[in-house]
């Protein structure tokens, strides 16, 4: 089974990509790639897939907790995206739209599991990233406990936390992925983090020791 880490190690950096056209190798921005792909250019579409498959796979994995299921959903997401690519505005980022497709496809197969990212800890603790290396066992315990705490939230709250903090999307990108207004993202995220604080204080005291949550 392919893990998110293994998949990530085989992906190019997201940004500008190269495809071959009649004039040779051309340096194309994402908006140009989208226009080419929407016109049937398979090479352009492959470049877009390579650029975004990590984020799509990671999001599906967070929602489903199984790498095989996540890979299936990722593949289906790109198939659906290819089918409807002509509806996309090339001037807008592609990733939020792809993630919205992924969320919809994964919603019926979602199971409890996933992974932890330190950004979420900073979000509800409101403290900077720790640069200390000691006491890794305690950090690993916190990671596991935080993940378990997030899993106690409802599906909608988990989804917005995954997008905003686990995948590090901006508020605007999160809004596009969820197809809601930015103000709605901010209010829903605030409520989700409040619920998470309550869960942590009640059921996961190890995360609050020596800190204010």
C-alpha positions, 0 to 999 in steps of 0.5 A, a space after each residue: 500500500 502506498 503511504 502519503 509520505 511515499 507518494 509525496 516523495 515521488 511528486 514534483 514541486 507544485 508550481 510551473 510545469 513543462 509539457 511538450 507541444 508542437 514547438 518543443 518544450 514550453 514553460 507554461 503557467 497553470 492557467 495555460 495548462 488548464 486551457 490546453 487540457 480543456 482543449 484535449 491536450 493530454 500532456 497538459 492534463 498530466 502536468 496538472 495531475 502531477 502538480 495536484 495529486 499529492 494534495 488530492 491524495 492527502 485530503 482523501 487519506 485524511 477523510 478515509 484513513 486508508 491509503 488504498 481507498 484514498 488512491 481510488 478516490 484520488 483517481 476518481 477525482 481526476 477522472 471527474 475533473 477531466 470530464 468537467 474541466 471546460 467549466 473551470 475558470 483558468 484564472 482561478 486556482 485549480 486545487 480548491 476545485 479539485 479538493 471539493 470534488 475529492 470531498 464529495 466523493 469521499 464523504 460516503 466512504 469516510 472512516 475514522 483515521 488519519 494523520 497529525 500536523 503541528 499547524 493545528 496545535 498552533 491554531 488552538 493553542 495560539 503559540 509559535 512552532 516549537 523548535 526544540 528536539 527533545 522529548 520526542 515521545 511526548 510529542 508523539 503522544 500529543 500527536 496521537 491524542 490530538 488526532 483522536 480529539 479531532 476524530 470526535 468532532 462531526 464530519 463537517 468540523 473535521 473537514 474544515 480543519 483538514 482543509 485549513 490546517 492539515 492541508 494548509 489552504 488559505 481562507 479563500 482556498 478553503 472557501 472555494 473547496 467548500 463552495 461557501 463564502 470566506 466569512 462562512 469559513 471563518 465562522 465555521 472554523 471558529 466554532 470547530 476550534 471551540 468544539 475541539 478545545 472543549 473536547 480536549 479539555 474534557 477527554 484529552 487533558 494531556 494536551 492541556 498540561 502546562 498550557 492554556 487551550 
